[in-house]
Amino acid sequence: MAVITIREALNQALREEMLRDENIFLMGEEVAAYQGAYKVTKGLLDELGDKRVIDTPITELGFAGLGVGAAMVGLRPIIEFMTFNFSILATDQIINSAAKMLYMSGGQFNIPIVFRGPGGSAYQVSSQHSQALESWFAYFPGLKVVMPSTPADAKGLLKASIRDDDPVVFIEQERMYGFKGEVPDDPEFVIPLGVGEIKREGGDATIVARSLTVPIALKAAEALEKDGVSCEVIDPRTIRPLDIDLIVNSVKKTNRLVVVEESHPFCGVGSEISMQVTERAFDYLDAPVKRVSGVDVPMPYAKNLEDLAIPTVDRVVAAVREVSYL
Amino acid sequence: MAKSNSEVRKRTPAPSRVGADEKSATGVLDEESTESSQPQAPAVDRQTVKAAQKSRIADLDRDTLINIYHQMLLVRRFEEKSAEIYSAGKIGGFCHLYIGQEAVAIGAISAIRKDDYVLASYREHAHALAKGMTADSLMAELYGKATGCSKGKGGSMHMFSKELNFLGGHAIVAGQIPLATGVAFASKYKGTDQVTLCFFGEAAVNQGAFHESLNMAQLWKLPCIYICENNQYGMGTSLQRAMSYQDISEKACAYEIASEFVDGMDVLAVREATMRAVERARKDYLPTLLEVRTYRFMGHSMSDPGNYRTRAEIEKYQERDPVKLFATSLKEEGVVSEEEFQKMDAEIRKQVEQAVKFAEESPLPAPEELYTDVYANPIEPGARN
């Protein structure tokens, strides 16, 4: 096991999969000559050539649709959005073409494509460059949505996403590219989609977190442990399809649930998890489900306001204490 | 002849476009458009079109000509039947008919190989038939039956055949243009010489997807042929009310793409222009934009009352009905006799009736089909952990 960053783990996954299958190509803004806006694609142009690692104009709708078309006839595109903020321009092709093609063609055209890039909050880049969009994509049947929180998950899940025969929206986190962790060396290390993981075991309360909020939840669990509250931290890793069994089984054990997320609360993934737990484990809950979300405003620029907009360890601790009636 | 890309001059749009300057190459052009950069509706008389068409008939063998006419008539009868069953309440949803535009899909698709790709908009019954899909499978799709070309899940706007490389029916205006660009990208990536035809209406030209796609196609030299079916109305809004500069073929110059203006009422003119574009695409991986001027005789969809245009205008275009025009040319040139025409029409009518019978007798999709085809690799909860 090597200790590497999420950036390096993603880079390894891209490189290994592209070397394995020449039908895979990588396309996006600054992915080739510039080596990636966040250096995730560093070195790939030199190793794989400009036929397979392709710089695009700033034309998100165009190259997202181009990728879907190429996937219709046997290629396996990886489309990088420099950030998911720009995927908003491409949503017609992601939703109306990629997600629905298999269904509306009566099963004839599956779309093996990965749309990937960083999402969530960044550092003081204000409203248009700091937002969590997973609930948009997770809304649509036909798409799979993946959000890793560790280097190992990043590598194993990206490899699984590339090998998957359906469109996968793979949302990384801009603040997390430098996070380090152990990653298995085995090139066949793949984490199946749709399988969550218990990141910390505990018996008193369940915290469901994803992406950037996983390390926040783990720190909160550590702090709460000192107060004698044992938290189970679950990372579903795949948002759609959601490993709801893992969450429900944990809630049946702890009887308390807090969902932590960067996204706005209204119509968010946290709302969905809360609803499904209510449907399936209502009798096990000893307190109402509590959400700790990004606040319900566009992201501000000022550092002090930005800090207030994102979930913090303190807010998670307070939420767990609230559902524990402490 | 169309000029190759290398001959296209920068910032001087007019010379790159075949048509306005070289009328004889691609059929007949709107007379007014040569005088003004804002062409109005074409004012070509029937005799001029016929003369151009007849000169082309001489270059083609009888089987090809008959096959083209057969397909045009099949589309016409299929669409007439679609209107009839829609009005009778036997099919639902939207139904956008192609009557009046037959020369475009049939002419263009007659110029490509079987293994080439075609993508179209939601007005795609004709393109599907021209690509070799059966009237049975289309009619069953309209009826929402399990035997339909998309198993009853797509309907009128989403017809597909993987086997015949017909890549759909797409119902967001211009949505198919980036897709077709990607299909062409894949041909070049894989090193095949397959070309892609992408059909769309003139209203799609106002969408960003059109411009983004043309830019990429020329930037990366992709073998995609963009065929703008300019029927002059985006639903109920005329071209004049929707487009600041209406010479669509000239817009290709902004991307240094070769383009032609084609008379869409002459099936052979469309075929010839497409053949030139196909050669460019197959040999040199170069895209082309064809603006094919046509007219739909029916409303935008079956629910369109048509208040936005006059009966006189429709009748003016009906004088150049592409199916009747081609029939007359074939007859006058002695290619097909009146008797043979009658026989062909009777056979096609029978074929369309048979398609209706097939559709009506076919089973509905099984209720469990509701949940299939959402994912190619479905992840069932039980399969996890």
Chai-1 contact restraints between the chains, C-beta under 6 A:
chainA,res_idxA,chainB,res_idxB,connection_type,confidence,min_distance_angstrom,max_distance_angstrom,comment,restraint_id
A,T59,B,E212,contact,1.0,0.0,6.0,A-B,restraint_1
A,L61,B,A209,contact,1.0,0.0,6.0,A-B,restraint_2
A,L61,B,E212,contact,1.0,0.0,6.0,A-B,restraint_3
A,G62,B,P178,contact,1.0,0.0,6.0,A-B,restraint_4
A,G62,B,E212,contact,1.0,0.0,6.0,A-B,restraint_5
A,G62,B,S213,contact,1.0,0.0,6.0,A-B,restraint_6
A,G62,B,M216,contact,1.0,0.0,6.0,A-B,restraint_7
A,G65,B,P178,contact,1.0,0.0,6.0,A-B,restraint_8
A,G65,B,L179,contact,1.0,0.0,6.0,A-B,restraint_9
A,L66,B,P178,contact,1.0,0.0,6.0,A-B,restraint_10
A,L66,B,T181,contact,1.0,0.0,6.0,A-B,restraint_11
A,L66,B,G182,contact,1.0,0.0,6.0,A-B,restraint_12
A,L66,B,F185,contact,1.0,0.0,6.0,A-B,restraint_13
A,V68,B,L179,contact,1.0,0.0,6.0,A-B,restraint_14
A,G69,B,L179,contact,1.0,0.0,6.0,A-B,restraint_15
A,G69,B,G182,contact,1.0,0.0,6.0,A-B,restraint_16
A,G69,B,V183,contact,1.0,0.0,6.0,A-B,restraint_17
A,A70,B,G182,contact,1.0,0.0,6.0,A-B,restraint_18
A,A70,B,F185,contact,1.0,0.0,6.0,A-B,restraint_19
A,A70,B,A186,contact,1.0,0.0,6.0,A-B,restraint_20
A,M72,B,L167,contact,1.0,0.0,6.0,A-B,restraint_21
A,V73,B,V183,contact,1.0,0.0,6.0,A-B,restraint_22
A,V73,B,A186,contact,1.0,0.0,6.0,A-B,restraint_23
A,L75,B,A186,contact,1.0,0.0,6.0,A-B,restraint_24
A,D92,B,I172,contact,1.0,0.0,6.0,A-B,restraint_25
A,N96,B,I172,contact,1.0,0.0,6.0,A-B,restraint_26
A,L102,B,D373,contact,1.0,0.0,6.0,A-B,restraint_27
A,Y103,B,K153,contact,1.0,0.0,6.0,A-B,restraint_28
A,Y103,B,D373,contact,1.0,0.0,6.0,A-B,restraint_29
A,Y103,B,V374,contact,1.0,0.0,6.0,A-B,restraint_30
A,M104,B,K153,contact,1.0,0.0,6.0,A-B,restraint_31
A,M104,B,G154,contact,1.0,0.0,6.0,A-B,restraint_32
A,M104,B,H158,contact,1.0,0.0,6.0,A-B,restraint_33
A,S105,B,S150,contact,1.0,0.0,6.0,A-B,restraint_34
A,S105,B,F160,contact,1.0,0.0,6.0,A-B,restraint_35
A,G106,B,S150,contact,1.0,0.0,6.0,A-B,restraint_36
A,G106,B,K151,contact,1.0,0.0,6.0,A-B,restraint_37
A,G106,B,K153,contact,1.0,0.0,6.0,A-B,restraint_38
A,G107,B,D373,contact,1.0,0.0,6.0,A-B,restraint_39
A,Q108,B,F160,contact,1.0,0.0,6.0,A-B,restraint_40
A,Q108,B,K162,contact,1.0,0.0,6.0,A-B,restraint_41
A,N110,B,A376,contact,1.0,0.0,6.0,A-B,restraint_42
A,P141,B,V374,contact,1.0,0.0,6.0,A-B,restraint_43
A,G142,B,V374,contact,1.0,0.0,6.0,A-B,restraint_44
A,D164,B,N377,contact,1.0,0.0,6.0,A-B,restraint_45
A,D165,B,A376,contact,1.0,0.0,6.0,A-B,restraint_46
A,D165,B,N377,contact,1.0,0.0,6.0,A-B,restraint_47
A,D166,B,Y375,contact,1.0,0.0,6.0,A-B,restraint_48
A,D166,B,A376,contact,1.0,0.0,6.0,A-B,restraint_49
A,D166,B,N377,contact,1.0,0.0,6.0,A-B,restraint_50
A,G194,B,I379,contact,1.0,0.0,6.0,A-B,restraint_51
A,G194,B,R384,contact,1.0,0.0,6.0,A-B,restraint_52
A,V195,B,R384,contact,1.0,0.0,6.0,A-B,restraint_53
A,P241,B,I379,contact,1.0,0.0,6.0,A-B,restraint_54
A,D245,B,P381,contact,1.0,0.0,6.0,A-B,restraint_55
